[in-house]
Amino acid sequence: MAVGAVRAVREQPASRKVYDESKKRIIKALPGYGNYQSNHILRSVLLAEKRPVPGDDLLDMGAVVVLRKELGGLKRANAIAASLGLPPFSCVGELSYGVCMS
C-alpha cells in the first residue's frame, strides 16, 4: 500500500489531490506514521526527481502547522520573501521543509 502511494505520486506529480490521497495511504499502511512522516516521504521522492510538490497549501510538517496562518500559502510566503529581498521558494515542499527545520 505504501509503495503504491509513492508510485501514484511519481506517476502524477502535478496533482495535489493524488499527493494528499497518497499521504493518507502511507499513514494507513505504516503504523506510527502520521502527517509529518508521510509528507517527508512524498516530498523527498518528488524533490529527488527534481519535481515540485504540487499546490499552494503548506504541508503538515512540524512547525508549519503553527505558521500556516501567518504565512498563508506558497504565493503569500513568496510575496513576504520578495518584500525582504529574499529569493522565492521553488515549491510548497521547499517552503514547508524550510519552516519545519527552522
N, C-alpha and C positions, 0 to 999 in steps of 0.2 A: 504494500500500500504506500509506504513512504517513497520507495523507488519510483513508483508510478506517478506520485505527486511531483517529484523532481523532473521526471520525463515530461510531464504535461507543461511545466513552466518552460522547459527548454524548447518544446515544440511550438509554444505560443507565447513567446517572451514579451509581446507588446500588450497582452491582456491582463489588466489588473484583476479582473474577475477570476481568471484562471489562477493567478498568483494567490488570491485570497482563499479560493477553494482548495488549492494545494496545501496552503498553510494549515487549514483545518484537517486535511487528511493526514498530515505529518503528526499533528497533535493527537489525533485519534490512534494512529499506528504506533507511536513511540511513547510508552508510559513515562511520565515525568517531564515530557517536552511540552512547553506552552508557547505563547506568542513570541517570547524573547528568542528561544532556541530555533523555532521554526522559521522566523523571519531571518535570522542569521544564516541558516542553511540555504534558503532560497535566494537570498540576496547574494551570498557568496557564489552560488552556482552561476547566476546571471553575470555578475561582475567578472568572474573568472573567464567568461566567454566574451567579455567586453560588450555586454548588453546592459542597458539601463534598467533599473527596476521601474516598472510602469506606474503611472498615476501621479497625482499631486499630493495625496494624503500621506502623512508621515507613517512609518511602520512602528508597531508597538515593540520598542527595544529600549529597555532601561529607562533613563531619564526623559526619553522622548514623550512618554505619556504625560509627564508633568509640564513639559514645554509646548505641547501641541497647541494649546490655546494661544500662547504668546506668539509662536512662530507662524501659525496658520499652516498652510501647505508649502509646497516647493516654490510656487510663484511668489508668495509673500516672503519667504525666507530669502529668496534671491533678491527681492527688492530691498530688504534690510541689508544684505551683504553689499549690494551696489551703493547704498547710501553711506556705507562705512568704507567704501573704496576697496572692497574685497572681491575676489573672483567668484563667479556663480558656482553653485553646486551642480554637478552634471546630471544628477537624478535624485529622486527621493531616497534611494538606498544609501547614497553617499551622505546626504544630509542626516538621515536617521542614525547612521553609524557614527558620524562625527559627534552628534549630540550625545549618543549613548556612551561613547568612550571619553567624553569630556567631563 
